[in-house]
Amino acid sequence: MAPKWRELADKLAEQIKRGDYEPGQRLPQIRELVEAGEGSKATVNAAYKALEAEGLVTSTRGHGTVVRQQVPLKRLGIARYDKAKWRDGDEVAFIADRVASGRSYRRNEQTQTISLVDAPTAVATAHGLEAGAPVYARARLVKEGDQPTHTLTSYYRPEHVEGTRLVDPTPGPAGRGGGYRVLYDAGYEIDHMKESLFARTPTADEVKLLQLPPGEPVVELHRTTYTADGTVVEFAIGVHAASRFAWEYDFKVPDSAKDRNGQQ
Protein backbone atom coordinates (compact mmCIF):
# COMPACT_ATOMS: atom_id res chain seq x y z
CA MET A 1 0.00 0.00 0.00
CA ALA A 2 1.37 3.40 -0.98
CA PRO A 3 2.10 5.89 1.81
CA LYS A 4 -0.45 8.64 2.39
CA TRP A 5 1.78 11.34 0.90
CA ARG A 6 2.17 9.31 -2.32
CA GLU A 7 -1.58 8.88 -2.64
CA LEU A 8 -2.09 12.62 -2.21
CA ALA A 9 0.70 13.42 -4.69
CA ASP A 10 -0.86 11.09 -7.29
CA LYS A 11 -4.28 12.66 -6.72
CA LEU A 12 -2.95 16.19 -7.18
CA ALA A 13 -0.87 15.14 -10.20
CA GLU A 14 -4.00 13.75 -11.86
CA GLN A 15 -5.87 16.98 -11.15
CA ILE A 16 -3.03 19.01 -12.66
CA LYS A 17 -2.89 16.85 -15.78
CA ARG A 18 -6.66 16.99 -16.11
CA GLY A 19 -6.55 20.78 -16.04
CA ASP A 20 -8.24 21.32 -12.68
CA TYR A 21 -5.21 23.47 -11.84
CA GLU A 22 -3.93 25.57 -14.73
CA PRO A 23 -0.28 26.56 -15.38
CA GLY A 24 0.65 29.45 -13.12
CA GLN A 25 -2.15 28.68 -10.65
CA ARG A 26 -1.26 28.21 -7.00
CA LEU A 27 -2.16 24.97 -5.26
CA PRO A 28 -3.96 25.25 -1.90
CA GLN A 29 -1.82 26.15 1.06
CA ILE A 30 -0.65 23.23 3.16
CA ARG A 31 -2.87 24.18 6.07
CA GLU A 32 -5.91 24.27 3.77
CA LEU A 33 -5.36 20.66 2.72
CA VAL A 34 -4.72 19.65 6.32
CA GLU A 35 -8.01 21.28 7.34
CA ALA A 36 -9.73 19.50 4.43
CA GLY A 37 -8.62 16.14 5.84
CA GLU A 38 -6.00 15.30 3.21
CA GLY A 39 -3.42 14.42 5.84
CA SER A 40 -1.00 15.91 8.29
CA LYS A 41 1.24 18.87 7.57
CA ALA A 42 4.13 16.45 7.00
CA THR A 43 2.02 14.40 4.57
CA VAL A 44 0.97 17.38 2.48
CA ASN A 45 4.49 18.82 2.50
CA ALA A 46 5.90 15.47 1.29
CA ALA A 47 3.28 15.32 -1.47
CA TYR A 48 4.19 18.81 -2.65
CA LYS A 49 7.90 17.92 -2.59
CA ALA A 50 7.13 14.88 -4.77
CA LEU A 51 5.20 17.00 -7.28
CA GLU A 52 8.13 19.44 -7.41
CA ALA A 53 10.62 16.62 -8.00
CA GLU A 54 8.42 15.37 -10.84
CA GLY A 55 8.50 18.82 -12.48
CA LEU A 56 4.78 19.51 -12.11
CA VAL A 57 5.04 22.45 -9.70
CA THR A 58 7.49 24.97 -8.30
CA SER A 59 7.61 25.95 -4.65
CA THR A 60 9.20 29.17 -3.48
CA ARG A 61 8.97 31.14 -0.27
CA GLY A 62 6.42 33.90 -0.59
CA HIS A 63 4.87 32.48 -3.78
CA GLY A 64 3.57 29.12 -2.56
CA THR A 65 3.33 26.04 -4.78
CA VAL A 66 2.53 26.91 -8.39
CA VAL A 67 1.71 24.67 -11.35
CA ARG A 68 4.49 24.77 -13.93
CA GLN A 69 3.94 25.51 -17.60
CA GLN A 70 4.48 22.08 -19.16
CA VAL A 71 4.91 23.27 -22.77
CA PRO A 72 7.91 25.61 -23.01
CA LEU A 73 7.71 28.89 -24.85
CA LYS A 74 9.07 28.78 -28.37
CA ARG A 75 11.86 31.33 -28.31
CA LEU A 76 12.41 32.32 -31.92
CA GLY A 77 15.96 32.86 -33.09
CA ILE A 78 16.62 35.48 -35.73
CA ALA A 79 12.93 35.66 -36.69
CA ARG A 80 12.05 37.32 -33.39
CA TYR A 81 13.99 40.41 -34.54
CA ASP A 82 12.26 40.72 -37.93
CA LYS A 83 12.02 44.46 -38.66
CA ALA A 84 8.48 44.07 -39.93
CA LYS A 85 7.44 43.04 -36.42
CA TRP A 86 8.69 46.13 -34.56
CA ARG A 87 9.32 48.77 -37.23
CA ASP A 88 6.02 48.32 -39.05
CA GLY A 89 4.02 46.77 -36.22
CA ASP A 90 4.07 46.44 -32.45
CA GLU A 91 5.42 42.92 -31.94
CA VAL A 92 8.47 43.31 -29.71
CA ALA A 93 10.68 40.27 -29.12
CA PHE A 94 8.99 38.75 -26.06
CA ILE A 95 5.58 39.22 -27.71
CA ALA A 96 6.89 37.56 -30.91
CA ASP A 97 7.79 34.50 -28.82
CA ARG A 98 4.28 34.37 -27.31
CA VAL A 99 2.63 34.73 -30.72
CA ALA A 100 4.82 31.96 -32.18
CA SER A 101 3.88 29.73 -29.23
CA GLY A 102 0.17 30.44 -29.55
CA ARG A 103 0.12 31.93 -26.09
CA SER A 104 -1.58 35.05 -24.78
CA TYR A 105 0.30 38.05 -23.40
CA ARG A 106 -0.14 41.40 -21.73
CA ARG A 107 2.24 44.26 -22.41
CA ASN A 108 2.65 44.94 -18.69
CA GLU A 109 4.05 41.42 -18.20
CA GLN A 110 7.38 43.14 -18.83
CA THR A 111 8.42 45.35 -15.94
CA GLN A 112 11.55 47.46 -15.93
CA THR A 113 13.88 49.71 -14.04
CA ILE A 114 16.16 52.32 -15.60
CA SER A 115 19.41 53.49 -14.06
CA LEU A 116 22.64 55.22 -15.05
CA VAL A 117 25.44 52.89 -13.96
CA ASP A 118 29.18 52.39 -14.29
CA ALA A 119 29.74 50.00 -17.19
CA PRO A 120 30.81 46.50 -16.07
CA THR A 121 33.79 45.08 -17.95
CA ALA A 122 31.76 43.02 -20.45
CA VAL A 123 29.51 45.99 -21.22
CA ALA A 124 32.40 48.41 -21.62
CA THR A 125 34.21 45.97 -23.92
CA ALA A 126 31.15 45.50 -26.13
CA HIS A 127 30.59 49.24 -26.46
CA GLY A 128 34.29 50.08 -26.83
CA LEU A 129 34.27 52.17 -23.65
CA GLU A 130 36.56 52.46 -20.67
CA ALA A 131 35.50 50.23 -17.79
CA GLY A 132 33.32 52.26 -15.43
CA ALA A 133 32.11 54.70 -18.12
CA PRO A 134 28.48 55.75 -17.60
CA VAL A 135 25.86 53.69 -19.45
CA TYR A 136 22.12 53.32 -19.13
CA ALA A 137 20.94 49.95 -17.83
CA ARG A 138 17.38 49.01 -18.78
CA ALA A 139 16.56 45.96 -16.64
CA ARG A 140 13.42 43.96 -17.40
CA LEU A 141 11.68 41.07 -15.71
CA VAL A 142 9.31 39.22 -18.05
CA LYS A 143 6.50 37.04 -16.77
CA GLU A 144 3.92 34.76 -18.28
CA GLY A 145 0.97 35.31 -16.02
CA ASP A 146 2.40 35.12 -12.51
CA GLN A 147 5.42 33.03 -13.51
CA PRO A 148 8.69 34.79 -14.39
CA THR A 149 10.33 33.49 -17.56
CA HIS A 150 13.50 35.55 -17.83
CA THR A 151 15.33 38.75 -17.07
CA LEU A 152 16.96 40.97 -19.68
CA THR A 153 19.17 43.99 -19.08
CA SER A 154 20.13 46.16 -22.04
CA TYR A 155 23.01 48.62 -21.78
CA TYR A 156 23.14 51.76 -23.93
CA ARG A 157 25.49 54.68 -24.43
CA PRO A 158 23.87 57.83 -23.01
CA GLU A 159 24.34 59.76 -26.25
CA HIS A 160 22.23 57.16 -28.10
CA VAL A 161 19.21 57.11 -25.78
CA GLU A 162 19.15 60.22 -23.60
CA GLY A 163 15.73 61.86 -23.84
CA THR A 164 14.10 58.84 -25.52
CA ARG A 165 11.52 56.36 -24.25
CA LEU A 166 14.33 53.90 -23.55
CA VAL A 167 15.09 55.80 -20.34
CA ASP A 168 11.41 55.98 -19.34
CA PRO A 169 10.74 53.51 -16.46
CA THR A 170 7.07 52.96 -17.39
CA PRO A 171 6.36 49.18 -17.28
CA GLY A 172 6.05 47.39 -20.60
CA PRO A 173 7.82 47.87 -23.95
CA ALA A 174 9.22 51.33 -24.72
CA GLY A 175 6.19 52.43 -26.69
CA ARG A 176 4.96 51.06 -30.00
CA GLY A 177 7.56 48.75 -31.52
CA GLY A 178 9.68 48.71 -28.36
CA GLY A 179 13.34 49.57 -27.95
CA TYR A 180 14.47 48.85 -31.50
CA ARG A 181 11.81 51.20 -32.86
CA VAL A 182 13.07 53.90 -30.48
CA LEU A 183 16.62 53.43 -31.78
CA TYR A 184 15.32 53.43 -35.37
CA ASP A 185 13.48 56.72 -34.83
CA ALA A 186 16.65 58.18 -33.29
CA GLY A 187 18.63 57.34 -36.43
CA TYR A 188 20.18 54.07 -35.21
CA GLU A 189 18.60 51.38 -37.36
CA ILE A 190 19.74 47.94 -36.25
CA ASP A 191 21.43 45.87 -38.95
CA HIS A 192 23.03 42.76 -37.43
CA MET A 193 23.54 41.02 -34.11
CA LYS A 194 25.79 38.59 -32.33
CA GLU A 195 24.36 36.26 -29.68
CA SER A 196 26.14 33.91 -27.28
CA LEU A 197 24.34 31.34 -25.12
CA PHE A 198 25.53 29.20 -22.25
CA ALA A 199 23.96 27.27 -19.39
CA ARG A 200 25.00 27.70 -15.79
CA THR A 201 23.89 27.26 -12.20
CA PRO A 202 21.68 30.14 -11.04
CA THR A 203 22.62 32.43 -8.19
CA ALA A 204 20.49 32.48 -5.04
CA ASP A 205 18.96 35.79 -6.14
CA GLU A 206 18.08 34.35 -9.56
CA VAL A 207 16.45 31.30 -7.97
CA LYS A 208 14.23 33.63 -5.96
CA LEU A 209 13.51 36.11 -8.76
CA LEU A 210 12.71 33.48 -11.40
CA GLN A 211 11.01 31.13 -8.91
CA LEU A 212 13.19 28.23 -10.02
CA PRO A 213 12.70 24.66 -8.76
CA PRO A 214 15.68 22.95 -7.11
CA GLY A 215 18.38 21.96 -9.57
CA GLU A 216 17.10 23.92 -12.57
CA PRO A 217 19.84 25.69 -14.56
CA VAL A 218 19.52 28.99 -16.34
CA VAL A 219 20.53 29.91 -19.88
CA GLU A 220 22.46 33.16 -20.09
CA LEU A 221 22.26 35.16 -23.30
CA HIS A 222 24.70 37.88 -24.39
CA ARG A 223 23.43 39.95 -27.32
CA THR A 224 25.36 42.66 -29.16
CA THR A 225 23.35 44.78 -31.60
CA TYR A 226 24.99 46.79 -34.38
CA THR A 227 24.03 49.37 -36.99
CA ALA A 228 25.15 48.86 -40.60
CA ASP A 229 28.37 50.83 -39.99
CA GLY A 230 29.30 48.62 -37.01
CA THR A 231 28.22 50.96 -34.21
CA VAL A 232 27.13 49.01 -31.13
CA VAL A 233 23.79 50.41 -30.00
CA GLU A 234 22.88 47.77 -27.42
CA PHE A 235 24.60 45.12 -25.34
CA ALA A 236 22.16 42.91 -23.46
CA ILE A 237 22.44 40.15 -20.89
CA GLY A 238 19.47 37.83 -20.40
CA VAL A 239 18.96 35.09 -17.83
CA HIS A 240 16.33 32.50 -18.80
CA ALA A 241 14.75 29.67 -16.81
CA ALA A 242 16.00 26.70 -18.84
CA SER A 243 12.79 24.64 -18.77
CA ARG A 244 10.55 27.51 -19.80
CA PHE A 245 11.97 27.97 -23.30
CA ALA A 246 12.60 25.92 -26.43
CA TRP A 247 15.12 27.77 -28.62
CA GLU A 248 14.46 27.72 -32.34
CA TYR A 249 16.63 28.97 -35.22
CA ASP A 250 15.72 29.04 -38.91
CA PHE A 251 18.41 30.41 -41.23
CA LYS A 252 19.99 30.04 -44.62
CA VAL A 253 23.07 27.79 -44.58
CA PRO A 254 26.13 29.83 -45.66
CA ASP A 255 28.50 28.73 -48.41
CA SER A 256 31.67 30.78 -47.92
CA ALA A 257 33.47 29.05 -50.81
CA LYS A 258 30.70 30.05 -53.21
CA ASP A 259 30.75 33.57 -51.85
CA ARG A 260 34.50 33.84 -52.34
CA ASN A 261 34.31 32.51 -55.91
CA GLY A 262 31.54 34.95 -56.72
CA GLN A 263 33.75 37.85 -55.65
CA GLN A 264 36.66 36.87 -57.86
N, C-alpha and C positions, 0 to 999 in steps of 0.2 A: 504494500500500500504506500502510495506517495505521501511524503510529509505535507502538512497543511500548507506551508508556504509555497510548495510546488503546485498544489492544486489551485491556489489563488493566482499564482503567476500564469498558469495555463488558462485560467478563466479570463484574466485580464488580457492576455495575448490574443485570445480568440475574439474578444470584444474590439480590440484595436484592429485586427485584421478584417473584421466584419464592418468596420467603419463607425462603430458606436462612439469611439473617440477619434477625432480627426487630427491630422498632423498639426502640431503647434498647440493643441489643446492640453491643458493641465489635467492630470489624473487627480482624483480626490486626495485630500490630505490624509496622512496616515491615521490621524485620530478619527477622521470621518469613517474610514473603513472599520476601525476598531469598534466605534459606536454602532456601526451597522451589523456587527456580529461576524465580520470576516476573519477574525482572529486577533491575536494579541499584537501589541506594537512590534514585537520582535518578528512575528510571522509576516505582517504586512511589509515591514522594512526588508526582510529577506526576499519577499516576492518582488518588490520594486528593484532590488539589487539584481535579481535574476533577469528581469526585463531589460535592465540597462546593459547587462553583459551580453544579452542576445541582440542588442542594437535596436530595440523597439522604442526606447525612451531615453531621455537624458535627465539627470538629476543634478541640480545645482542649488547651492544655498541662496535663498532669497527668491528663487524662481520656481521651486517645487519640482515635480516630476512631469515632464512634458513629452508628448508623443513625437517621435522623430519623423521627419519627412523621408519616406522610404525610397522615393524616386528622386535622384539628384537633379539639380538644375543643369540644363545643358548650357555650359559656358562656351559661347562661340569664340572661335579664334579670331582671324583677321576680319571675318564678316561682321563682327560686333562693332567695328569702327567704320563701316561703310558710310561715306560722306552723305549719301542720300538719306540716311537715317537721322543724322543730327543737323546737317546743313539745310536740308530741304524739309525736314520733318521735326519731330520732337521725341525721337527714340534714342535716348542716351544709352550708354553701354549696358548698365544693369537692367534697364527696361528691355533692351534687345534680347538679353538672355532669357528674361521671363517670357517674352513673346515667342521665342524659339522653342521654349519648353511647354508652351500652352498653359502658362500659369498666370494668375492675376497679379496685379501690382498696384501700389499707391505711391505717388511721387514722394510723399513724406516718409516712406520707409527708408529713405536715405537721410540721415542726420549729419551734421557737420559742425566743426569748429574751425575758425580761421585764426592764425597767429603769425606774427613776424618772429622768426627764430634764427639762431645761428646755424648755418648750414652744416650738417654732419658730413663726415668725410666722403661717403658715397654720393651724397647729393652735390657737394661742391665739385667732386671729380666729374660727375655727369654734366654739370652746367659749365665746367671750365672756370670755376671760381676758386678763390682762396678759402681754405677751411675756416669756418666761422663767419663767412660773409653773410649778410642778412638775406633771407629768402622767405617767401610766404609759404606756410604749410597749411594745406586745406585737407583736414582729416575727416573722413567719413566712416560711419558705421552703417552698413546696409543690412536690413532685416527682411525676412519673408514672413509676414504676419508678426508674431511675437519672437520668432527665432532668428537670431543673428546669423548671417551667412559669411560675411567677410568685412574686413576693414580695408580702407584704401586711403593713403595719404599722398597727395600730389604736392610737389615743391616747384615753385615758380620764382623767376627773377622779378623783383619789384617793378622794374621798368616795363615789364611785359603786361602786368596785371593791375597795377595801382589804379584805383578809380573805376575798376570794372566790377561786374557781378561776381567774379571769382574771389573777391575779398569780402563778399557779403555773407554773413553767417546764417542767413535764413535757411531753415531745413529744406532738403530736396535739391534737385539739380539746379544749376546756376541759370535759371530762366529757360526759355524755349531753346531746345537743342543742347543744353548743358554747357560744360566747360569748353569743349572744342568749338562750339559755335561762338562763344565769347572771344576766344583767341582769333577765330576767323574774322569776326567783325572788327577786331583790333588790328588786323593786317598780318596776322600770323597764321596762315593756313597750314594745317598739318599735312605732311607729305609722306613720311615713312616712320616706322617705329622699330625698336628692338626690345624684345621681351626675353627675360630669363626666369625660369621656374625651378624651384627646388623644394623638397619636403624636409621638414625638421620637426623636432619636438617643440610644442608650444611652451611659452613662459606661463608662470602662474597667473599673471594678469590677463593673458590671452585666453587661458582656460575659462576664467571668470567672465570676460567680456563676450566671448563667442559661445559660452555655455556648452563647452565641449565635454563629451563623456570621457571617462578614464581611458588613457591609452591612445586617443585619437590624435594623429599628427595634423599639422597644418601645411599648406602649400604656400610658399612665399613667392610673390611675383615682383620683379623689378621691370619697369617699363620706362623706356626713354623715347620721347616723342620729338620729331624733328620737322622743320620746315624744309622746303625744296633746296634751300641754300645751305642746309646743314646746321642751322641754328636750333639749339635745344630749347624747347618752350615748355617742357614738362618732364620731370623725373618723378615717378610714382612707385611707392612700395605698398603692395597689397598682402594681406594675410587672410587665407581662405581656409575654412573648415574642410578638411579633405573629403569627408563623406558627403558633403552637401553639393558637390559639383562634379560633372563629367565634362572634361575638356575636349573640345572638338575643333579640328583644323581642316580646312578645305582650301587647297592652293594648287596652283599650276607647278608641275615638277620642272625645275630649271635644267637647262642643257648648256653648260658653260662652254663646251667645245663648239657647239653650233653657234653660240653667240660670238665666240672669238673668230670663227671662220667667216661669219657674216660681216665682221668689221674689217677684214683684210681686203 
